[in-house]
Amino acid sequence: AQWQFIETFVRCKGKIKDVETALDISYPTVVARLNEVVRALGYEVSEDVAVAEEKRKDVLQKLARNELSAKDALRLLEEGE
């Protein structure tokens, strides 16, 4: 899965919007996958990014438990960008 993401990222010349379209995933998902690649290469992801990822995961978990509406979850995720 990481190789497909990396290949798509390179093919899209690093343009996140193009990666979103090519893989049919959201901006936060592109950023999260890119951070996974960065970590896999042995580099650290900045603390701000790590905090944002945790917030995103928390929002998605609350949505899955029906503690948030889809509209509220989307708003929170967009604020995290």
mmCIF file of the N, C-alpha and C atoms, coordinates in Angstrom:
data_MODEL
# 
_entry.id   MODEL 
# 
loop_
_atom_site.group_PDB 
_atom_site.id 
_atom_site.type_symbol 
_atom_site.label_atom_id 
_atom_site.label_alt_id 
_atom_site.label_comp_id 
_atom_site.label_asym_id 
_atom_site.label_entity_id 
_atom_site.label_seq_id 
_atom_site.pdbx_PDB_ins_code 
_atom_site.Cartn_x 
_atom_site.Cartn_y 
_atom_site.Cartn_z 
_atom_site.occupancy 
_atom_site.B_iso_or_equiv 
_atom_site.pdbx_formal_charge 
_atom_site.auth_seq_id 
_atom_site.auth_comp_id 
_atom_site.auth_asym_id 
_atom_site.auth_atom_id 
_atom_site.pdbx_PDB_model_num 
ATOM 1   N N  . ALA A 1 1  ? 0.831   -1.193 0.000   1.00 0.00 ? 1  ALA A N  1 
ATOM 2   C CA . ALA A 1 1  ? 0.000   0.000  0.000   1.00 0.00 ? 1  ALA A CA 1 
ATOM 3   C C  . ALA A 1 1  ? 0.873   1.254  0.000   1.00 0.00 ? 1  ALA A C  1 
ATOM 4   N N  . GLN A 1 2  ? 1.992   1.229  0.741   1.00 0.00 ? 2  GLN A N  1 
ATOM 5   C CA . GLN A 1 2  ? 2.862   2.405  0.750   1.00 0.00 ? 2  GLN A CA 1 
ATOM 6   C C  . GLN A 1 2  ? 3.500   2.636  -0.613  1.00 0.00 ? 2  GLN A C  1 
ATOM 7   N N  . TRP A 1 3  ? 3.854   1.552  -1.303  1.00 0.00 ? 3  TRP A N  1 
ATOM 8   C CA . TRP A 1 3  ? 4.466   1.724  -2.618  1.00 0.00 ? 3  TRP A CA 1 
ATOM 9   C C  . TRP A 1 3  ? 3.492   2.362  -3.589  1.00 0.00 ? 3  TRP A C  1 
ATOM 10  N N  . GLN A 1 4  ? 2.227   1.944  -3.537  1.00 0.00 ? 4  GLN A N  1 
ATOM 11  C CA . GLN A 1 4  ? 1.222   2.547  -4.413  1.00 0.00 ? 4  GLN A CA 1 
ATOM 12  C C  . GLN A 1 4  ? 1.087   4.038  -4.093  1.00 0.00 ? 4  GLN A C  1 
ATOM 13  N N  . PHE A 1 5  ? 1.057   4.359  -2.807  1.00 0.00 ? 5  PHE A N  1 
ATOM 14  C CA . PHE A 1 5  ? 0.954   5.758  -2.403  1.00 0.00 ? 5  PHE A CA 1 
ATOM 15  C C  . PHE A 1 5  ? 2.166   6.547  -2.892  1.00 0.00 ? 5  PHE A C  1 
ATOM 16  N N  . ILE A 1 6  ? 3.369   6.015  -2.678  1.00 0.00 ? 6  ILE A N  1 
ATOM 17  C CA . ILE A 1 6  ? 4.597   6.706  -3.093  1.00 0.00 ? 6  ILE A CA 1 
ATOM 18  C C  . ILE A 1 6  ? 4.608   6.906  -4.602  1.00 0.00 ? 6  ILE A C  1 
ATOM 19  N N  . GLU A 1 7  ? 4.247   5.861  -5.336  1.00 0.00 ? 7  GLU A N  1 
ATOM 20  C CA . GLU A 1 7  ? 4.212   5.954  -6.799  1.00 0.00 ? 7  GLU A CA 1 
ATOM 21  C C  . GLU A 1 7  ? 3.235   7.044  -7.245  1.00 0.00 ? 7  GLU A C  1 
ATOM 22  N N  . THR A 1 8  ? 2.068   7.062  -6.639  1.00 0.00 ? 8  THR A N  1 
ATOM 23  C CA . THR A 1 8  ? 1.066   8.073  -6.982  1.00 0.00 ? 8  THR A CA 1 
ATOM 24  C C  . THR A 1 8  ? 1.555   9.464  -6.605  1.00 0.00 ? 8  THR A C  1 
ATOM 25  N N  . PHE A 1 9  ? 2.153   9.595  -5.432  1.00 0.00 ? 9  PHE A N  1 
ATOM 26  C CA . PHE A 1 9  ? 2.672   10.884 -4.967  1.00 0.00 ? 9  PHE A CA 1 
ATOM 27  C C  . PHE A 1 9  ? 3.714   11.427 -5.946  1.00 0.00 ? 9  PHE A C  1 
ATOM 28  N N  . VAL A 1 10 ? 4.620   10.569 -6.383  1.00 0.00 ? 10 VAL A N  1 
ATOM 29  C CA . VAL A 1 10 ? 5.661   10.990 -7.326  1.00 0.00 ? 10 VAL A CA 1 
ATOM 30  C C  . VAL A 1 10 ? 5.043   11.329 -8.681  1.00 0.00 ? 10 VAL A C  1 
ATOM 31  N N  . ARG A 1 11 ? 4.127   10.477 -9.141  1.00 0.00 ? 11 ARG A N  1 
ATOM 32  C CA . ARG A 1 11 ? 3.467   10.718 -10.433 1.00 0.00 ? 11 ARG A CA 1 
ATOM 33  C C  . ARG A 1 11 ? 2.723   12.053 -10.417 1.00 0.00 ? 11 ARG A C  1 
ATOM 34  N N  . CYS A 1 12 ? 2.171   12.405 -9.272  1.00 0.00 ? 12 CYS A N  1 
ATOM 35  C CA . CYS A 1 12 ? 1.438   13.673 -9.118  1.00 0.00 ? 12 CYS A CA 1 
ATOM 36  C C  . CYS A 1 12 ? 2.368   14.827 -8.758  1.00 0.00 ? 12 CYS A C  1 
ATOM 37  N N  . LYS A 1 13 ? 3.662   14.568 -8.778  1.00 0.00 ? 13 LYS A N  1 
ATOM 38  C CA . LYS A 1 13 ? 4.691   15.576 -8.505  1.00 0.00 ? 13 LYS A CA 1 
ATOM 39  C C  . LYS A 1 13 ? 4.500   16.264 -7.157  1.00 0.00 ? 13 LYS A C  1 
ATOM 40  N N  . GLY A 1 14 ? 4.004   15.485 -6.188  1.00 0.00 ? 14 GLY A N  1 
ATOM 41  C CA . GLY A 1 14 ? 3.859   15.997 -4.834  1.00 0.00 ? 14 GLY A CA 1 
ATOM 42  C C  . GLY A 1 14 ? 2.660   16.895 -4.608  1.00 0.00 ? 14 GLY A C  1 
ATOM 43  N N  . LYS A 1 15 ? 1.804   17.025 -5.594  1.00 0.00 ? 15 LYS A N  1 
ATOM 44  C CA . LYS A 1 15 ? 0.614   17.878 -5.448  1.00 0.00 ? 15 LYS A CA 1 
ATOM 45  C C  . LYS A 1 15 ? -0.466  17.097 -4.704  1.00 0.00 ? 15 LYS A C  1 
ATOM 46  N N  . ILE A 1 16 ? -0.691  17.482 -3.465  1.00 0.00 ? 16 ILE A N  1 
ATOM 47  C CA . ILE A 1 16 ? -1.600  16.732 -2.595  1.00 0.00 ? 16 ILE A CA 1 
ATOM 48  C C  . ILE A 1 16 ? -3.000  16.653 -3.178  1.00 0.00 ? 16 ILE A C  1 
ATOM 49  N N  . LYS A 1 17 ? -3.474  17.732 -3.767  1.00 0.00 ? 17 LYS A N  1 
ATOM 50  C CA . LYS A 1 17 ? -4.817  17.733 -4.358  1.00 0.00 ? 17 LYS A CA 1 
ATOM 51  C C  . LYS A 1 17 ? -4.912  16.659 -5.449  1.00 0.00 ? 17 LYS A C  1 
ATOM 52  N N  . ASP A 1 18 ? -3.861  16.516 -6.260  1.00 0.00 ? 18 ASP A N  1 
ATOM 53  C CA . ASP A 1 18 ? -3.855  15.496 -7.313  1.00 0.00 ? 18 ASP A CA 1 
ATOM 54  C C  . ASP A 1 18 ? -3.809  14.091 -6.720  1.00 0.00 ? 18 ASP A C  1 
ATOM 55  N N  . VAL A 1 19 ? -3.071  13.919 -5.620  1.00 0.00 ? 19 VAL A N  1 
ATOM 56  C CA . VAL A 1 19 ? -3.015  12.618 -4.941  1.00 0.00 ? 19 VAL A CA 1 
ATOM 57  C C  . VAL A 1 19 ? -4.393  12.278 -4.377  1.00 0.00 ? 19 VAL A C  1 
ATOM 58  N N  . GLU A 1 20 ? -5.070  13.273 -3.787  1.00 0.00 ? 20 GLU A N  1 
ATOM 59  C CA . GLU A 1 20 ? -6.434  13.067 -3.279  1.00 0.00 ? 20 GLU A CA 1 
ATOM 60  C C  . GLU A 1 20 ? -7.327  12.507 -4.379  1.00 0.00 ? 20 GLU A C  1 
ATOM 61  N N  . THR A 1 21 ? -7.284  13.154 -5.539  1.00 0.00 ? 21 THR A N  1 
ATOM 62  C CA . THR A 1 21 ? -8.131  12.757 -6.663  1.00 0.00 ? 21 THR A CA 1 
ATOM 63  C C  . THR A 1 21 ? -7.746  11.375 -7.184  1.00 0.00 ? 21 THR A C  1 
ATOM 64  N N  . ALA A 1 22 ? -6.452  11.146 -7.360  1.00 0.00 ? 22 ALA A N  1 
ATOM 65  C CA . ALA A 1 22 ? -5.986  9.875  -7.928  1.00 0.00 ? 22 ALA A CA 1 
ATOM 66  C C  . ALA A 1 22 ? -6.340  8.682  -7.049  1.00 0.00 ? 22 ALA A C  1 
ATOM 67  N N  . LEU A 1 23 ? -6.248  8.859  -5.738  1.00 0.00 ? 23 LEU A N  1 
ATOM 68  C CA . LEU A 1 23 ? -6.500  7.753  -4.815  1.00 0.00 ? 23 LEU A CA 1 
ATOM 69  C C  . LEU A 1 23 ? -7.886  7.817  -4.175  1.00 0.00 ? 23 LEU A C  1 
ATOM 70  N N  . ASP A 1 24 ? -8.633  8.868  -4.483  1.00 0.00 ? 24 ASP A N  1 
ATOM 71  C CA . ASP A 1 24 ? -9.974  9.076  -3.925  1.00 0.00 ? 24 ASP A CA 1 
ATOM 72  C C  . ASP A 1 24 ? -9.941  9.034  -2.399  1.00 0.00 ? 24 ASP A C  1 
ATOM 73  N N  . ILE A 1 25 ? -9.026  9.837  -1.835  1.00 0.00 ? 25 ILE A N  1 
ATOM 74  C CA . ILE A 1 25 ? -8.893  9.945  -0.383  1.00 0.00 ? 25 ILE A CA 1 
ATOM 75  C C  . ILE A 1 25 ? -8.867  11.425 -0.005  1.00 0.00 ? 25 ILE A C  1 
ATOM 76  N N  . SER A 1 26 ? -9.085  11.710 1.268   1.00 0.00 ? 26 SER A N  1 
ATOM 77  C CA . SER A 1 26 ? -9.140  13.093 1.741   1.00 0.00 ? 26 SER A CA 1 
ATOM 78  C C  . SER A 1 26 ? -7.739  13.654 2.001   1.00 0.00 ? 26 SER A C  1 
ATOM 79  N N  . TYR A 1 27 ? -7.689  14.972 2.129   1.00 0.00 ? 27 TYR A N  1 
ATOM 80  C CA . TYR A 1 27 ? -6.432  15.649 2.442   1.00 0.00 ? 27 TYR A CA 1 
ATOM 81  C C  . TYR A 1 27 ? -5.787  15.098 3.715   1.00 0.00 ? 27 TYR A C  1 
ATOM 82  N N  . PRO A 1 28 ? -6.550  14.980 4.819   1.00 0.00 ? 28 PRO A N  1 
ATOM 83  C CA . PRO A 1 28 ? -5.919  14.445 6.035   1.00 0.00 ? 28 PRO A CA 1 
ATOM 84  C C  . PRO A 1 28 ? -5.364  13.028 5.843   1.00 0.00 ? 28 PRO A C  1 
ATOM 85  N N  . THR A 1 29 ? -6.018  12.231 5.004   1.00 0.00 ? 29 THR A N  1 
ATOM 86  C CA . THR A 1 29 ? -5.531  10.873 4.749   1.00 0.00 ? 29 THR A CA 1 
ATOM 87  C C  . THR A 1 29 ? -4.234  10.908 3.959   1.00 0.00 ? 29 THR A C  1 
ATOM 88  N N  . VAL A 1 30 ? -4.142  11.804 2.969   1.00 0.00 ? 30 VAL A N  1 
ATOM 89  C CA . VAL A 1 30 ? -2.894  11.946 2.204   1.00 0.00 ? 30 VAL A CA 1 
ATOM 90  C C  . VAL A 1 30 ? -1.759  12.336 3.148   1.00 0.00 ? 30 VAL A C  1 
ATOM 91  N N  . VAL A 1 31 ? -2.006  13.309 4.001   1.00 0.00 ? 31 VAL A N  1 
ATOM 92  C CA . VAL A 1 31 ? -0.974  13.771 4.937   1.00 0.00 ? 31 VAL A CA 1 
ATOM 93  C C  . VAL A 1 31 ? -0.579  12.650 5.899   1.00 0.00 ? 31 VAL A C  1 
ATOM 94  N N  . ALA A 1 32 ? -1.557  11.912 6.395   1.00 0.00 ? 32 ALA A N  1 
ATOM 95  C CA . ALA A 1 32 ? -1.262  10.809 7.317   1.00 0.00 ? 32 ALA A CA 1 
ATOM 96  C C  . ALA A 1 32 ? -0.413  9.744  6.630   1.00 0.00 ? 32 ALA A C  1 
ATOM 97  N N  . ARG A 1 33 ? -0.761  9.412  5.395   1.00 0.00 ? 33 ARG A N  1 
ATOM 98  C CA . ARG A 1 33 ? 0.024   8.398  4.666   1.00 0.00 ? 33 ARG A CA 1 
ATOM 99  C C  . ARG A 1 33 ? 1.423   8.902  4.360   1.00 0.00 ? 33 ARG A C  1 
ATOM 100 N N  . LEU A 1 34 ? 1.539   10.166 4.028   1.00 0.00 ? 34 LEU A N  1 
ATOM 101 C CA . LEU A 1 34 ? 2.856   10.736 3.782   1.00 0.00 ? 34 LEU A CA 1 
ATOM 102 C C  . LEU A 1 34 ? 3.698   10.688 5.054   1.00 0.00 ? 34 LEU A C  1 
ATOM 103 N N  . ASN A 1 35 ? 3.083   10.980 6.186   1.00 0.00 ? 35 ASN A N  1 
ATOM 104 C CA . ASN A 1 35 ? 3.798   10.891 7.464   1.00 0.00 ? 35 ASN A CA 1 
ATOM 105 C C  . ASN A 1 35 ? 4.230   9.460  7.769   1.00 0.00 ? 35 ASN A C  1 
ATOM 106 N N  . GLU A 1 36 ? 3.405   8.484  7.406   1.00 0.00 ? 36 GLU A N  1 
ATOM 107 C CA . GLU A 1 36 ? 3.786   7.077  7.590   1.00 0.00 ? 36 GLU A CA 1 
ATOM 108 C C  . GLU A 1 36 ? 5.030   6.751  6.773   1.00 0.00 ? 36 GLU A C  1 
ATOM 109 N N  . VAL A 1 37 ? 5.097   7.260  5.547   1.00 0.00 ? 37 VAL A N  1 
ATOM 110 C CA . VAL A 1 37 ? 6.264   7.032  4.690   1.00 0.00 ? 37 VAL A CA 1 
ATOM 111 C C  . VAL A 1 37 ? 7.492   7.697  5.310   1.00 0.00 ? 37 VAL A C  1 
ATOM 112 N N  . VAL A 1 38 ? 7.326   8.918  5.785   1.00 0.00 ? 38 VAL A N  1 
ATOM 113 C CA . VAL A 1 38 ? 8.439   9.638  6.415   1.00 0.00 ? 38 VAL A CA 1 
ATOM 114 C C  . VAL A 1 38 ? 8.975   8.835  7.601   1.00 0.00 ? 38 VAL A C  1 
ATOM 115 N N  . ARG A 1 39 ? 8.067   8.317  8.433   1.00 0.00 ? 39 ARG A N  1 
ATOM 116 C CA . ARG A 1 39 ? 8.491   7.497  9.585   1.00 0.00 ? 39 ARG A CA 1 
ATOM 117 C C  . ARG A 1 39 ? 9.172   6.202  9.126   1.00 0.00 ? 39 ARG A C  1 
ATOM 118 N N  . ALA A 1 40 ? 8.627   5.575  8.080   1.00 0.00 ? 40 ALA A N  1 
ATOM 119 C CA . ALA A 1 40 ? 9.202   4.323  7.571   1.00 0.00 ? 40 ALA A CA 1 
ATOM 120 C C  . ALA A 1 40 ? 10.623  4.539  7.062   1.00 0.00 ? 40 ALA A C  1 
ATOM 121 N N  . LEU A 1 41 ? 10.911  5.752  6.612   1.00 0.00 ? 41 LEU A N  1 
ATOM 122 C CA . LEU A 1 41 ? 12.257  6.079  6.146   1.00 0.00 ? 41 LEU A CA 1 
ATOM 123 C C  . LEU A 1 41 ? 13.196  6.425  7.301   1.00 0.00 ? 41 LEU A C  1 
ATOM 124 N N  . GLY A 1 42 ? 12.659  6.415  8.522   1.00 0.00 ? 42 GLY A N  1 
ATOM 125 C CA . GLY A 1 42 ? 13.491  6.646  9.693   1.00 0.00 ? 42 GLY A CA 1 
ATOM 126 C C  . GLY A 1 42 ? 13.542  8.084  10.166  1.00 0.00 ? 42 GLY A C  1 
ATOM 127 N N  . TYR A 1 43 ? 12.700  8.936  9.615   1.00 0.00 ? 43 TYR A N  1 
ATOM 128 C CA . TYR A 1 43 ? 12.669  10.339 10.028  1.00 0.00 ? 43 TYR A CA 1 
ATOM 129 C C  . TYR A 1 43 ? 11.529  10.574 11.001  1.00 0.00 ? 43 TYR A C  1 
ATOM 130 N N  . GLU A 1 44 ? 11.655  11.640 11.766  1.00 0.00 ? 44 GLU A N  1 
ATOM 131 C CA . GLU A 1 44 ? 10.605  11.997 12.714  1.00 0.00 ? 44 GLU A CA 1 
ATOM 132 C C  . GLU A 1 44 ? 9.639   12.965 12.057  1.00 0.00 ? 44 GLU A C  1 
ATOM 133 N N  . VAL A 1 45 ? 8.391   12.863 12.455  1.00 0.00 ? 45 VAL A N  1 
ATOM 134 C CA . VAL A 1 45 ? 7.373   13.799 12.004  1.00 0.00 ? 45 VAL A CA 1 
ATOM 135 C C  . VAL A 1 45 ? 7.246   14.859 13.084  1.00 0.00 ? 45 VAL A C  1 
ATOM 136 N N  . SER A 1 46 ? 7.120   16.112 12.688  1.00 0.00 ? 46 SER A N  1 
ATOM 137 C CA . SER A 1 46 ? 7.052   17.193 13.673  1.00 0.00 ? 46 SER A CA 1 
ATOM 138 C C  . SER A 1 46 ? 5.911   16.972 14.654  1.00 0.00 ? 46 SER A C  1 
ATOM 139 N N  . GLU A 1 47 ? 6.057   17.495 15.839  1.00 0.00 ? 47 GLU A N  1 
ATOM 140 C CA . GLU A 1 47 ? 5.077   17.297 16.908  1.00 0.00 ? 47 GLU A CA 1 
ATOM 141 C C  . GLU A 1 47 ? 3.709   17.835 16.516  1.00 0.00 ? 47 GLU A C  1 
ATOM 142 N N  . ASP A 1 48 ? 3.670   18.979 15.821  1.00 0.00 ? 48 ASP A N  1 
ATOM 143 C CA . ASP A 1 48 ? 2.392   19.548 15.392  1.00 0.00 ? 48 ASP A CA 1 
ATOM 144 C C  . ASP A 1 48 ? 1.625   18.572 14.517  1.00 0.00 ? 48 ASP A C  1 
ATOM 145 N N  . VAL A 1 49 ? 2.333   17.907 13.625  1.00 0.00 ? 49 VAL A N  1 
ATOM 146 C CA . VAL A 1 49 ? 1.695   16.951 12.726  1.00 0.00 ? 49 VAL A CA 1 
ATOM 147 C C  . VAL A 1 49 ? 1.201   15.751 13.514  1.00 0.00 ? 49 VAL A C  1 
ATOM 148 N N  . ALA A 1 50 ? 2.005   15.286 14.448  1.00 0.00 ? 50 ALA A N  1 
ATOM 149 C CA . ALA A 1 50 ? 1.607   14.135 15.259  1.00 0.00 ? 50 ALA A CA 1 
ATOM 150 C C  . ALA A 1 50 ? 0.355   14.457 16.074  1.00 0.00 ? 50 ALA A C  1 
ATOM 151 N N  . VAL A 1 51 ? 0.293   15.656 16.628  1.00 0.00 ? 51 VAL A N  1 
ATOM 152 C CA . VAL A 1 51 ? -0.888  16.070 17.395  1.00 0.00 ? 51 VAL A CA 1 
ATOM 153 C C  . VAL A 1 51 ? -2.106  16.138 16.485  1.00 0.00 ? 51 VAL A C  1 
ATOM 154 N N  . ALA A 1 52 ? -1.940  16.684 15.292  1.00 0.00 ? 52 ALA A N  1 
ATOM 155 C CA . ALA A 1 52 ? -3.049  16.777 14.339  1.00 0.00 ? 52 ALA A CA 1 
ATOM 156 C C  . ALA A 1 52 ? -3.554  15.389 13.951  1.00 0.00 ? 52 ALA A C  1 
ATOM 157 N N  . GLU A 1 53 ? -2.630  14.445 13.776  1.00 0.00 ? 53 GLU A N  1 
ATOM 158 C CA . GLU A 1 53 ? -3.031  13.073 13.442  1.00 0.00 ? 53 GLU A CA 1 
ATOM 159 C C  . GLU A 1 53 ? -3.842  12.455 14.573  1.00 0.00 ? 53 GLU A C  1 
ATOM 160 N N  . GLU A 1 54 ? -3.422  12.680 15.801  1.00 0.00 ? 54 GLU A N  1 
ATOM 161 C CA . GLU A 1 54 ? -4.156  12.140 16.946  1.00 0.00 ? 54 GLU A CA 1 
ATOM 162 C C  . GLU A 1 54 ? -5.553  12.745 17.026  1.00 0.00 ? 54 GLU A C  1 
ATOM 163 N N  . LYS A 1 55 ? -5.639  14.044 16.759  1.00 0.00 ? 55 LYS A N  1 
ATOM 164 C CA . LYS A 1 55 ? -6.945  14.701 16.770  1.00 0.00 ? 55 LYS A CA 1 
ATOM 165 C C  . LYS A 1 55 ? -7.849  14.086 15.700  1.00 0.00 ? 55 LYS A C  1 
ATOM 166 N N  . ARG A 1 56 ? -7.289  13.864 14.515  1.00 0.00 ? 56 ARG A N  1 
ATOM 167 C CA . ARG A 1 56 ? -8.066  13.281 13.417  1.00 0.00 ? 56 ARG A CA 1 
ATOM 168 C C  . ARG A 1 56 ? -8.568  11.896 13.807  1.00 0.00 ? 56 ARG A C  1 
ATOM 169 N N  . LYS A 1 57 ? -7.694  11.088 14.389  1.00 0.00 ? 57 LYS A N  1 
ATOM 170 C CA . LYS A 1 57 ? -8.090  9.741  14.814  1.00 0.00 ? 57 LYS A CA 1 
ATOM 171 C C  . LYS A 1 57 ? -9.191  9.803  15.863  1.00 0.00 ? 57 LYS A C  1 
ATOM 172 N N  . ASP A 1 58 ? -9.067  10.745 16.789  1.00 0.00 ? 58 ASP A N  1 
ATOM 173 C CA . ASP A 1 58 ? -10.068 10.903 17.840  1.00 0.00 ? 58 ASP A CA 1 
ATOM 174 C C  . ASP A 1 58 ? -11.427 11.271 17.240  1.00 0.00 ? 58 ASP A C  1 
ATOM 175 N N  . VAL A 1 59 ? -11.434 12.194 16.296  1.00 0.00 ? 59 VAL A N  1 
ATOM 176 C CA . VAL A 1 59 ? -12.687 12.601 15.644  1.00 0.00 ? 59 VAL A CA 1 
ATOM 177 C C  . VAL A 1 59 ? -13.319 11.412 14.934  1.00 0.00 ? 59 VAL A C  1 
ATOM 178 N N  . LEU A 1 60 ? -12.511 10.644 14.213  1.00 0.00 ? 60 LEU A N  1 
ATOM 179 C CA . LEU A 1 60 ? -13.041 9.492  13.478  1.00 0.00 ? 60 LEU A CA 1 
ATOM 180 C C  . LEU A 1 60 ? -13.579 8.416  14.420  1.00 0.00 ? 60 LEU A C  1 
ATOM 181 N N  . GLN A 1 61 ? -12.906 8.222  15.544  1.00 0.00 ? 61 GLN A N  1 
ATOM 182 C CA . GLN A 1 61 ? -13.395 7.248  16.524  1.00 0.00 ? 61 GLN A CA 1 
ATOM 183 C C  . GLN A 1 61 ? -14.716 7.698  17.130  1.00 0.00 ? 61 GLN A C  1 
ATOM 184 N N  . LYS A 1 62 ? -14.834 8.989  17.434  1.00 0.00 ? 62 LYS A N  1 
ATOM 185 C CA . LYS A 1 62 ? -16.091 9.513  17.969  1.00 0.00 ? 62 LYS A CA 1 
ATOM 186 C C  . LYS A 1 62 ? -17.212 9.391  16.945  1.00 0.00 ? 62 LYS A C  1 
ATOM 187 N N  . LEU A 1 63 ? -16.893 9.608  15.692  1.00 0.00 ? 63 LEU A N  1 
ATOM 188 C CA . LEU A 1 63 ? -17.881 9.448  14.626  1.00 0.00 ? 63 LEU A CA 1 
ATOM 189 C C  . LEU A 1 63 ? -18.336 7.996  14.551  1.00 0.00 ? 63 LEU A C  1 
ATOM 190 N N  . ALA A 1 64 ? -17.394 7.068  14.635  1.00 0.00 ? 64 ALA A N  1 
ATOM 191 C CA . ALA A 1 64 ? -17.724 5.637  14.570  1.00 0.00 ? 64 ALA A CA 1 
ATOM 192 C C  . ALA A 1 64 ? -18.597 5.206  15.745  1.00 0.00 ? 64 ALA A C  1 
ATOM 193 N N  . ARG A 1 65 ? -18.414 5.850  16.897  1.00 0.00 ? 65 ARG A N  1 
ATOM 194 C CA . ARG A 1 65 ? -19.219 5.524  18.081  1.00 0.00 ? 65 ARG A CA 1 
ATOM 195 C C  . ARG A 1 65 ? -20.508 6.346  18.147  1.00 0.00 ? 65 ARG A C  1 
ATOM 196 N N  . ASN A 1 66 ? -20.794 7.077  17.073  1.00 0.00 ? 66 ASN A N  1 
ATOM 197 C CA . ASN A 1 66 ? -21.988 7.934  16.996  1.00 0.00 ? 66 ASN A CA 1 
ATOM 198 C C  . ASN A 1 66 ? -22.012 9.017  18.073  1.00 0.00 ? 66 ASN A C  1 
ATOM 199 N N  . GLU A 1 67 ? -20.838 9.455  18.495  1.00 0.00 ? 67 GLU A N  1 
ATOM 200 C CA . GLU A 1 67 ? -20.754 10.547 19.463  1.00 0.00 ? 67 GLU A CA 1 
ATOM 201 C C  . GLU A 1 67 ? -20.716 11.901 18.768  1.00 0.00 ? 67 GLU A C  1 
ATOM 202 N N  . LEU A 1 68 ? -20.509 11.884 17.449  1.00 0.00 ? 68 LEU A N  1 
ATOM 203 C CA . LEU A 1 68 ? -20.490 13.090 16.628  1.00 0.00 ? 68 LEU A CA 1 
ATOM 204 C C  . LEU A 1 68 ? -21.327 12.846 15.386  1.00 0.00 ? 68 LEU A C  1 
ATOM 205 N N  . SER A 1 69 ? -21.943 13.900 14.879  1.00 0.00 ? 69 SER A N  1 
ATOM 206 C CA . SER A 1 69 ? -22.629 13.787 13.590  1.00 0.00 ? 69 SER A CA 1 
ATOM 207 C C  . SER A 1 69 ? -21.575 13.862 12.485  1.00 0.00 ? 69 SER A C  1 
ATOM 208 N N  . ALA A 1 70 ? -21.922 13.401 11.313  1.00 0.00 ? 70 ALA A N  1 
ATOM 209 C CA . ALA A 1 70 ? -20.999 13.471 10.179  1.00 0.00 ? 70 ALA A CA 1 
ATOM 210 C C  . ALA A 1 70 ? -20.642 14.926 9.883   1.00 0.00 ? 70 ALA A C  1 
ATOM 211 N N  . LYS A 1 71 ? -21.625 15.807 9.999   1.00 0.00 ? 71 LYS A N  1 
ATOM 212 C CA . LYS A 1 71 ? -21.396 17.235 9.738   1.00 0.00 ? 71 LYS A CA 1 
ATOM 213 C C  . LYS A 1 71 ? -20.385 17.812 10.730  1.00 0.00 ? 71 LYS A C  1 
ATOM 214 N N  . ASP A 1 72 ? -20.549 17.492 12.015  1.00 0.00 ? 72 ASP A N  1 
ATOM 215 C CA . ASP A 1 72 ? -19.617 17.989 13.031  1.00 0.00 ? 72 ASP A CA 1 
ATOM 216 C C  . ASP A 1 72 ? -18.224 17.394 12.849  1.00 0.00 ? 72 ASP A C  1 
ATOM 217 N N  . ALA A 1 73 ? -18.173 16.108 12.512  1.00 0.00 ? 73 ALA A N  1 
ATOM 218 C CA . ALA A 1 73 ? -16.877 15.461 12.292  1.00 0.00 ? 73 ALA A CA 1 
ATOM 219 C C  . ALA A 1 73 ? -16.154 16.111 11.120  1.00 0.00 ? 73 ALA A C  1 
ATOM 220 N N  . LEU A 1 74 ? -16.877 16.361 10.038  1.00 0.00 ? 74 LEU A N  1 
ATOM 221 C CA . LEU A 1 74 ? -16.273 16.993 8.867   1.00 0.00 ? 74 LEU A CA 1 
ATOM 222 C C  . LEU A 1 74 ? -15.741 18.380 9.219   1.00 0.00 ? 74 LEU A C  1 
ATOM 223 N N  . ARG A 1 75 ? -16.512 19.138 9.970   1.00 0.00 ? 75 ARG A N  1 
ATOM 224 C CA . ARG A 1 75 ? -16.085 20.474 10.384  1.00 0.00 ? 75 ARG A CA 1 
ATOM 225 C C  . ARG A 1 75 ? -14.794 20.392 11.207  1.00 0.00 ? 75 ARG A C  1 
ATOM 226 N N  . LEU A 1 76 ? -14.758 19.473 12.153  1.00 0.00 ? 76 LEU A N  1 
ATOM 227 C CA . LEU A 1 76 ? -13.564 19.322 12.992  1.00 0.00 ? 76 LEU A CA 1 
ATOM 228 C C  . LEU A 1 76 ? -12.354 18.883 12.179  1.00 0.00 ? 76 LEU A C  1 
ATOM 229 N N  . LEU A 1 77 ? -12.567 17.983 11.234  1.00 0.00 ? 77 LEU A N  1 
ATOM 230 C CA . LEU A 1 77 ? -11.461 17.526 10.394  1.00 0.00 ? 77 LEU A CA 1 
ATOM 231 C C  . LEU A 1 77 ? -10.951 18.658 9.507   1.00 0.00 ? 77 LEU A C  1 
ATOM 232 N N  . GLU A 1 78 ? -11.858 19.455 8.972   1.00 0.00 ? 78 GLU A N  1 
ATOM 233 C CA . GLU A 1 78 ? -11.440 20.572 8.128   1.00 0.00 ? 78 GLU A CA 1 
ATOM 234 C C  . GLU A 1 78 ? -10.696 21.626 8.939   1.00 0.00 ? 78 GLU A C  1 
ATOM 235 N N  . GLU A 1 79 ? -11.086 21.827 10.186  1.00 0.00 ? 79 GLU A N  1 
ATOM 236 C CA . GLU A 1 79 ? -10.376 22.770 11.059  1.00 0.00 ? 79 GLU A CA 1 
ATOM 237 C C  . GLU A 1 79 ? -8.957  22.289 11.328  1.00 0.00 ? 79 GLU A C  1 
ATOM 238 N N  . GLY A 1 80 ? -8.757  20.980 11.338  1.00 0.00 ? 80 GLY A N  1 
ATOM 239 C CA . GLY A 1 80 ? -7.448  20.404 11.609  1.00 0.00 ? 80 GLY A CA 1 
ATOM 240 C C  . GLY A 1 80 ? -6.476  20.514 10.464  1.00 0.00 ? 80 GLY A C  1 
ATOM 241 N N  . GLU A 1 81 ? -6.955  20.857 9.281   1.00 0.00 ? 81 GLU A N  1 
ATOM 242 C CA . GLU A 1 81 ? -6.081  20.987 8.117   1.00 0.00 ? 81 GLU A CA 1 
ATOM 243 C C  . GLU A 1 81 ? -5.263  22.218 8.302   1.00 0.00 ? 81 GLU A C  1 
# 
